[in-house]
Amino acid sequence: MFGWLAPILRDRGLDAASAGWLVSFSVVLQLPAALAAPLLAGRARDQRLAVAAVLGCTLAGLLGCLYGPVEGWQVWLWAAVLGIGQGGAFSVALTLIVLRSRDGHVAAQLSSMAQGVGYTVAAFCPMALGLLHEAAGSWRPAGPLFAGVAALALVAGLGAGRKLTLSGEE
C-alpha cells in the first residue's frame, strides 16, 4: 500500500500533501496494531477470529479509501482502519508460524514456506494492480482485486488459525 495508496487518493481528488499525510497516518497506526495483535491472538483458543478481524479491517480500509468520501474525516477513518488491519495482519501471520510449530526446526520450515509463497504472490500484486489500472483507466476495478486477495488470505488464514501444532512429520 505504500506505493498504491497515495496515487489512488490523488486520483480521487486529494492534493499530494494530504495523500502523503494519510499514508503516513496509516503506516504509523500499523505499529501499535502490530504490537497488540499477537498478544491478543496468542491468548485465544485459536486464532481464526484474529485472522478474520485483521483481514476484515484491511479490506474495509482499502475499500473505504478506494470508494469512500475523500473530503472530511471519513478518509482518515478508513486510513486508520487500513493501518490497524495491515499492522495486525502481518504480526498475526508471523505469530501463527510460532504458535503452529513444535520446535525451531519446524518454525524455520514453516516460515520459509509461508514467506516464500507469500512474498512471491505479493510481488505480482503491484504489477497486476498497475495493469488493471492502465486497462480500466481508473482505480475502481481494484476493489474486486483487493477483495479476491483478501478472500484467498482468509481461506489460508482460517486454516492456519486452527488450534494445531505441526511436528514436521505432517
N, C-alpha and C positions, 0 to 999 in steps of 0.2 A: 504493500500500500504506500510505501514511501514514494515510489515513482508514479503511482496512479492517482492518488487522491487529489493532489494539488491541480493537475491538469483537468481532472473531472470537475472540480469545484470552479476552476477558472472558466471552463467552457460553459458552466451553468450560470455564470454571471458575476462571480466574485473577483475582486482585484487580486493581484499576485500576493500582496502582503497579507490580506485576510486569509487567502487559501493557505499560505505558509504558516500563519499562526494556528489555523485549525489543525493542520497536520502535526505541528509541534505539540499542541494541546493533546491530541490523540496519543501521540507517542509518549508523552510524559505520564499519561494515565496507565500506560502499559506496565510501568514499574511496580506500583502498588498492587496491581492485579496479578502480576507475575509472582509477587511475594506471597500474596494471600491465598491464591487459588490452590496451590499444592497443600497448604496447611489445612484448608477446609476439605479438599478432596481426600486427603490422607486419613481423615477422621471418619469418613463414611464407610459403610459396609462394603460398598463397591463404588466405582467412580462413574457410572453411567449418567447419573444426574449432573455431575460436574461437567462431563463431556457435552451433554446436551445444552447446559446453561451457557458455557463459553462459546460454543458454536452458534447458539441462538443469538447471543449478544453480537458476535462478529457479523453474522448475516444481517441482523436488524440494523446495525450501524452502517454497514456497507450500503444496504438498500435505502436507508434514510438519507445518507449523503448523496446517493445517486438520484433519488426521486423526490425526496422531501424538499420543503422550502429552504432556500439558502439565505433568506433575509431573516434577521431576528435570532432568537435564542434556539430555535429548533435545530439548526445545523450544528450548533455547539453540543446539544444533547446527543445527536447522532454521532458526532466525532468522539464524544466521551464514551458512549456505548461501544463503539468500534474499538477504541483503545483498551477498554476493560476486557472486551472479548478476545482481542488478539493477545494481550499480555497473559490472560488466563489460559488461553488455548495452548500457547507454546509451553508454558510451565506445566500444565496438566499433562500434555503429551510426554514431556520428559519424566514427569513423576510416574506415569504409567509404566515406563520402562523399568524403573527401580522397583515399583510395587509388584510387578509381574515376574521378577527374576529371583530365582532361588539363591544365586551366588553371583560374584563378579564376572565370571566367565560367561554365564548366560546373559547377564546385563550387557556385556560387550557385544555379544552376538545379536541380541535383540536391538540394541542401539544402532549397530551397523546396518541391519536390515531396514529398520524403521526410518532412519535418517537417509540412507541411500535411496530408498524408494521415494520417500517424502520430498527430498531436495531435487530428485530427478523430475518428478511430476511438477513440482513448484517452478522449476526452471522453464517449463513450457508455458506457464500461465501468462507471464508478461507478453510473450510473443503472440499467444492466442488472443489476448485482450487487444493488443495493437492491431492485429489483422482484422478482428471483429469490428473495432472502431473505424478502421480505414474502409472496410467494406460497407458498413452501415452509415458512415458519416456522422455518427453520434455515439454517445456512451450508453444510450438507453438499452441496447441489447445486452449490455454487460450484466444486467441483473440476472437473467436466466443462467448465464455462465457462472456467476457467483453462487447462485442457488444450487446449481449442479455440483459444483466443487464442495459446497457445504454439505450436501446430501451424501456424497461419497465419503467425506470425512466423518460424518455422523455414523454411517454404517460401520466404518472401520473402528471409530472410537467407542461405539456401543459394544462391539465385540471385545475390544481391548479393555473396556471398563468393567467387565465381569470379574467377580472375585475368583481369581485363578492365579496360580503360581506356576511358572514354567521351570522345568528342571534341566532342560537341554536334551532330553530324551524324546520329546514330543515330535 
